[in-house]
Amino acid sequence: MKKKNIDQKKQPAAEKKPLTEKAYLHFFLAIIFPGLGHLLLGKKKRAFAFAVSILLLFIAGLAMNGYLHRFGGTLNWLWFGIPLALVWLGRLFLDKKKRSLAFSVPILLLFSFGALIMSGYLHISAERPGWLAVLAVLGCMSAGLPYFIALIFGLGIGDPTSIMEPYANYFIIAAGLLNILVALDAMDIAAGRKD
């Protein structure tokens, strides 16, 4: 018995597989719509479970008069897309020079959002000021396509007088944050790190 335990301890740890273009593609597809990355990987049951749970959280938040946090100004969508495009272009550029993506993405996002804030294009409404509001916006937007569809139809205005609004906001933000975790799971499966 003791010999088996010693042999098991001597085995080297499995190396992490590198992320591929396919893994990043499935991550972005999963962010666009909950469960889409898993669906394209052939994990239909998992995709259905993730899509239903995230959509139910999001719809429940809207039904309880939740507020869809958003960036101010008329160029909401453009100013959210610019940092994402910069991250993608930066990733392609940095891969050619064999530099670390883990370092480049946060720096690129920080500079992109910093530039938008300093230029005055990115601001949060007076009722909901501060950096936590910026994180709430990113949490809501991470729900993907349902967030933008709700904005198009004028949903998510919120009702500050409602006793349910804070809870509803948490539901909407939780749906976005859960979608990020689902997208990371899809990326790991596509990279072959897990089943």
C-alpha positions in Angstrom: 0.0 0.0 0.0 2.7 2.4 0.9 4.6 1.7 -2.3 1.6 2.6 -4.5 1.3 6.0 -2.7 4.9 6.8 -3.3 4.7 5.9 -7.0 1.6 8.1 -7.4 3.4 11.1 -5.8 6.3 10.7 -8.3 4.1 11.1 -11.4 4.6 14.5 -13.0 1.6 16.9 -13.2 -0.2 17.1 -16.5 0.8 20.1 -18.6 -1.8 22.7 -19.5 -2.6 22.7 -23.1 -2.2 26.1 -24.9 -5.2 28.0 -26.0 -5.9 27.9 -29.7 -7.8 30.1 -32.1 -10.7 27.7 -31.8 -10.7 28.1 -28.1 -10.9 31.9 -28.3 -13.6 31.7 -31.0 -15.8 29.5 -28.8 -15.2 32.0 -25.9 -16.5 34.9 -28.0 -19.4 33.0 -29.4 -20.4 32.0 -25.8 -20.2 35.6 -24.7 -22.4 36.6 -27.7 -25.2 34.2 -26.7 -25.3 32.0 -23.6 -24.6 28.4 -24.4 -23.6 29.0 -28.1 -20.0 28.0 -27.5 -21.1 24.7 -26.0 -23.6 24.0 -28.7 -21.0 24.4 -31.4 -18.8 22.0 -29.5 -21.5 19.3 -29.5 -22.4 19.6 -25.9 -26.1 20.1 -26.5 -27.4 19.3 -23.0 -24.9 21.5 -21.3 -25.6 24.3 -23.8 -29.3 24.0 -23.2 -28.9 24.0 -19.4 -26.6 27.1 -19.5 -28.8 29.0 -22.0 -32.0 28.4 -20.0 -30.4 29.2 -16.6 -28.8 32.5 -17.8 -31.8 33.6 -19.8 -34.1 32.9 -16.8 -31.9 34.9 -14.5 -31.9 37.8 -17.0 -35.6 37.7 -17.8 -36.5 37.5 -14.0 -34.3 40.6 -13.4 -36.2 42.5 -16.2 -39.6 41.3 -14.9 -38.8 42.6 -11.4 -38.1 46.1 -12.9 -34.4 45.7 -13.0 -32.1 48.5 -14.4 -29.9 47.6 -17.4 -26.7 49.4 -16.5 -25.3 51.1 -19.6 -22.7 53.6 -20.7 -23.9 57.1 -21.2 -24.0 58.9 -24.6 -25.4 57.9 -27.9 -22.4 55.7 -28.9 -22.9 53.0 -26.3 -22.4 50.1 -28.6 -19.5 51.5 -30.6 -17.6 52.4 -27.4 -18.0 48.9 -26.0 -16.9 47.4 -29.3 -13.8 49.4 -29.7 -12.0 47.9 -26.6 -13.0 44.4 -27.7 -11.7 45.0 -31.2 -8.4 46.4 -29.7 -8.1 43.3 -27.5 -8.6 41.0 -30.5 -6.1 42.9 -32.7 -3.6 43.2 -29.9 -3.9 39.4 -29.3 -3.1 38.7 -33.0 -0.2 41.2 -33.0 1.3 39.9 -29.7 1.1 36.3 -30.8 3.3 36.9 -33.8 6.0 38.3 -31.5 5.5 35.4 -28.9 4.6 37.7 -26.1 2.2 36.9 -23.3 -1.5 37.3 -24.0 -2.2 37.1 -20.2 -0.4 40.4 -19.8 -1.6 42.2 -22.9 -5.4 41.9 -22.6 -5.8 43.6 -19.1 -3.4 46.4 -20.1 -5.2 47.0 -23.4 -8.6 47.0 -21.7 -7.3 49.4 -19.0 -5.9 51.9 -21.6 -9.0 51.6 -23.8 -11.5 52.3 -21.0 -9.2 54.9 -19.5 -9.0 56.8 -22.8 -12.8 56.7 -23.2 -13.3 58.0 -19.7 -10.8 60.8 -20.1 -12.2 61.8 -23.5 -15.7 62.1 -22.0 -17.3 59.5 -24.2 -17.7 57.1 -21.3 -19.7 58.2 -18.3 -22.1 56.8 -15.9 -25.4 58.5 -15.1 -25.6 60.8 -12.1 -27.9 58.4 -10.2 -25.4 55.6 -10.4 -21.9 57.1 -10.2 -18.5 55.4 -9.5 -16.3 52.6 -10.7 -18.7 50.0 -9.3 -21.2 51.3 -11.8 -18.7 50.6 -14.6 -18.3 47.0 -13.3 -22.1 46.7 -13.2 -22.3 47.9 -16.9 -19.7 45.3 -17.9 -21.6 42.6 -15.9 -24.9 43.5 -17.6 -23.3 43.6 -21.1 -21.7 40.2 -20.5 -25.1 38.7 -20.8 -24.5 39.1 -24.5 -27.3 39.4 -27.1 -30.2 39.4 -24.6 -28.8 42.6 -23.1 -28.7 44.4 -26.5 -32.1 43.1 -27.5 -33.6 44.4 -24.2 -32.0 47.8 -24.9 -33.5 47.9 -28.4 -37.0 47.2 -27.0 -36.6 49.8 -24.3 -36.6 47.3 -21.4 -34.6 47.6 -18.2 -35.4 51.2 -17.4 -35.7 50.3 -13.7 -37.9 51.7 -11.0 -35.9 53.2 -8.1 -39.1 53.4 -6.0 -39.6 49.6 -6.3 -38.5 47.5 -3.4 -37.5 44.8 -5.8 -35.1 46.9 -8.0 -31.9 46.1 -6.2 -32.6 42.4 -6.3 -33.6 42.6 -9.9 -30.3 44.4 -10.7 -28.4 41.5 -9.0 -30.2 39.0 -11.1 -29.3 40.8 -14.3 -25.6 41.3 -13.3 -25.4 37.7 -12.1 -26.7 36.5 -15.5 -23.8 38.3 -17.2 -21.2 37.1 -14.7 -22.5 33.5 -15.1 -22.2 33.9 -18.9 -18.5 34.8 -18.5 -17.9 31.6 -16.5 -19.8 29.6 -19.1 -17.7 31.2 -21.9 -14.5 30.3 -20.0 -15.8 26.7 -19.7 -16.4 26.6 -23.5 -12.9 27.9 -24.1 -11.4 25.2 -21.9 -13.3 22.5 -23.6 -12.3 23.8 -27.1 -8.7 23.8 -26.0 -8.9 20.2 -24.8 -8.3 21.1 -21.2 -11.5 19.4 -20.0 -14.5 17.4 -21.3 
